[in-house]
Amino acid sequence: MALLNTPVIPEYITVHLGLPDQPAENVRVRFVDYIKNVASSEIYPNWPESAIRANILAQISYALNRVYTEYYRSKGYDFDITSTTQFDQKFIQNRDVFENISQIVDDIFNNYVIKRGTVQPYFTQYCNGTTSTCDGLSQWGTVDLAKRGMTPKEILREYYGDDIEIVMNAPVANVPQSYPGVPLRLGNVRESVRIIKRQLNRIADNYPAIPRIPDINGYFDKATEDAVRKFQSIFNLTVDGVVGKATWYKIKSIYNGIKRLNELYSEGLTPEEVERFYPSELKEGDTDGLVLELQYILAVIAFFDDQIPIPPVNGVFDERTKETLMAFQRQYGLEPTGVLNQPTLNQLLAVYRDTRANVPQSVLPDNSLIYPGRYLLQGARGDDVTDLQNLLNRAAETHSFIPKVTVDGVFGPGTEAAVRAVQQHENFDVNGIVGPLLWNRIADLAKGIA
C-alpha cells in the first residue's frame, strides 16, 4: 500500500483524538478494533443487517483511503486519521462496541470498495442523511433501502454508482510509510524513483513549467533531477534536486490533490499506474540481476568482516545468500529475516560505502577498483566519476573497442559513449549506466583480466 501498489489491510491505524491542528493524543489501534469502534459510534445495532454491512464497508473504505493515500502524513502530520466527524469518522476511545456489529466487522473488515478499473480504496464519503446531507451515502437512507430488500452491494451502488465493486479478503500486513527512508538523488536506482517520476509527470499536466521525464524507470537521471528542481521551485521547497522527506510528501500531496484521490469524484489509479518494475523485497528463491548485485555488495562487506560469511555471487538467492544476509542484519541491529527489504537495503548501502572508504592500503592500494556504492550515469559528478574515467582509460589501453575519455569528474557524453561501448562488447544492457556489476567488469578490463 505504501508504495501505491495493490492495497492491503493495515494491522494498525493511528488515530488523532481531535482536529488535525489541535494538540491531542495519537492512539495506535488495531484496524479491526478501530472499525468496530467507528461503526458502533456512527450507526445503530438494530438496523437491518444489509444496512449495517453497507455502512461498515463505507467506513472501512474511507479509512483505507486515508491510509493508502497518506492523506494526513503527506501534510506533515504523524497520524492516519482523526476522531472527529468534522474531518473523518467518529471514534470514541475505550467505548464499548455492539456485539452484532463486532461480529459483522470480523467478517468483512478486510473487504473494501473500489471503482471499477481503479485500485485505490474508494473515498466513500457519507453523512447521516438527516441533520446533514452530502453527495455520498446517507446512513439513515441505507435503512430504507435495506427494508426494500437491497443487498449491501446494491445499497452502495445506489449512492456511489453502478461501477462500484467490492474487493474481498484483502491480505492484512504491516504498512510502512511510503518515504523510502533515505533521500533520493542523481544515481539512485529503486522502485521509489519510478513512483516519483510517474507522479511528477502527472503533476506536469497541471503545472507545465515542470519538464516531463521521458523514461519512467527506476533510474534517477538528469531529467528527473531537473523536474524535481522545478517542482521544488514552484512549491517553495529547497531547490537542490534531491527528494528528501519534505519533497517526497509534497509531491505526494500535490499528486493526490490533482488525481482527487481523497474525493468522491476521483480520477482514480489504474493497475498500470501502480505496476511495479522492481520487487519490494528480495528473498530466497529469487533469481535475477538484482540478486547478483546484492551478492556482490554482501561479498565486499563480508570480505572485511569476519562475522559475516562470504556468499556465492551467482545470481541465485540460495540458502548461503540468506545466511549471509541474516548475519549482516544481526550485525547491524536489524530483524534477521533473511529478506532484503527497504530498511536493510538502506543499511547495506551505507555500510558498503563506509567499508569501501576505509579499505586499508595494505589490502588494496587502489580502492577505485571497488564499486563506489552508487549508480553513475550522465550528469553525475565527483571523485567516483573520476575513478570511473581513469578505469576506462586504463582499460582502453589494451582494449581498442573502448574510446578514451577526458578525466574531469563529469559524467558527460564522452564517458557515456565509453560505458556503452563496454556494455555492447560485454553483453550488458546498453543504457550508459554503471552499476556494481558493470563497474566490476570495467575494473577487470583495466587490470587486463579477459
Buried (B, 14 or more C-beta within 10 A) or exposed (E): BBBBBBBBBBEBBBBBBBEBEEEBEBBEBEBBBBBBBBBBBBBBBEBBEBBBBBBBBBBBBBBBBBBBBBBBBBEEBEBBBBBBBEBBBBBEEEEEBBEEBBEBBEEBBBBBBBBEEBBBBBBBBBBBBEEEEEEBBBBBBBBBBBEEEBEBBBBBBBBBEEEBBBBEEBEBEEBBBBBBEBBBBBBBBBBBBBBBBBBBBBBBEEBEEBBEBEEBBBBBBBBBBBBBBBBBEBBEBEBBBBBBBBBBBBBBBBBBBBBEBBBBEBEBBEEEBBEBEBEEEBBBEBEEEBBBBBBBBBBBBBBBBEEBBBBEBEBBBBEBBBBBBBBBBEBBEBEBBBBBBBBBBBBBBEBBBEBBEEBEEEEBEBBBBBBBBBBBBBBBBBEBBBBBBBBBBBBBEEBEEBBEBEBEBBBBEBBBEBBBBBBEBBEBEEBBBBBBBBBBBBBBBBEEEE
